[in-house]
Amino acid sequence: MISKHFHITFYLVRWLKLHEFFVIVFFSLLGLIVGCVTGLIPGLHVNTISLILFSSVGQIALLLRPLSLSDSLMMTTISSFIVSVAIAHTFVNIIPATFLGAPDEETALSVLPAHKLLLEGKGYEAVALSALGSFGAIIFSTALIFPFKFVLSRPLDLYSILNNNMFWILLAIVILMIATERRGGRCAGIRAPLYALSVIILSGVFGIIVLDMPVDSPVSLSSTVLFPALAGLFGMSTQIHSLLSEPVIKEQDIEEPKIFNKKSTTLSIAAGTFAGALVSVIPGVTSAIGTIIAMTTRGKTDERQTIVTLSAVNTACAFLVIIALFVILKARSGVTIVISSLIHIEEWSRISPPIQLIYLLIPIVVAGSLSYPLTCFIGRKIAKHINRISYRTIIKITIVMLSLLVFVFTGFIGLIVLSVATSIGLIPIFLGVRRSNCMGVLIVPLMLHFL
């Protein structure tokens, strides 16, 4: 797999002047470092990071002035830096989700299986499997670049077909979630799908009420109400339940995970990549919804394959949303909105991709290749030392930290949303149904949007 990345890199060098290539590689490496740091901060969404970096473009341009770059290349270099941050962030953000149970939008559903592995003494395995899923998504997405372009645009024009039928796609997902509940949860018989439907409806009504609610950060940080909503549904509820049940973290096993079923792992990565591709082109569909699509497509699986699938969704979306920007000329993420504000986006209408897209593939290759070992390295270090602190203390620290972060990003309204979301998030735990049903918070409002 690594050799495939080297071939891609050599292909890119042929298209670029050598000094331009090295400048972009250097800033891609800087973006990799920044992305690893931001990924460790619970609740810090990559869209928020993009907006912060966009507001700092003037200062970054001043730092680049000694390099005597043209204005066009300077903006491309800054865009490459931002893309690298975004890709690295999708790798590393599994670490706070695993060890703290503190999710952002992309890692909300991964908290549950990762937390279970942590309690079994396999927190590092969860991190390593997530990194594998993300790296696999980079490989699959690279192979999909040209098919993705020709399927989305003429003659197939799949973009319009998906957009026009999204309500029915989401409805089918909800039906499958309910129908398969009795096989996945502790609750048996007819009660299981009824409880699942109740949780989906309740969280959906909650989503309808809060998603358009304005939130104001007391320190003027950019965020949305999704942060406290998902932090409550999946993060805080997990911590509260852990505090009540008083679990003990086993001694962490730092050995590299063995992939016994390579076919199943490949299928998980493929399902995640295709779901990520869907998310990258459909307006309003988030990575969290893509995760539900991937899990439904993937079928019955264990927590390890679930982690691989979820991580593949997030990284594939971060990759392919860049390609979609040049194919359909639509910005579907905070990162692509910033990029389209910095550089000229030329439509990919020929066989060969536009030169600006080729430039932006460099940080994807750099960050995608190096984030895998870096994520494993950081996860290994944390897993070695986490048992030095009692788990009850870790839970209390996490609860305080989550509450503080919610207040910093969304103010007092965010704290109210967090409290209500936590209460709803506890319901499926006590009913014995899957907590992924709480994703009704996004699915139901989105269905109404496409209706």
PyMOL commands that set and color helices and strands:
alter all, ss='L'
color gray80, all
select helices_A, chain A and resi 2-15+18-39+46-55+57-67+71-92+94-99+111-119+123-152+158-164+166-179+181-184+191-210+226-245+262-279+287-298+303-327+334-342+355-388+391-431+435-450
alter helices_A, ss='H'
color red, helices_A
deselect
rebuild
show_as cartoon
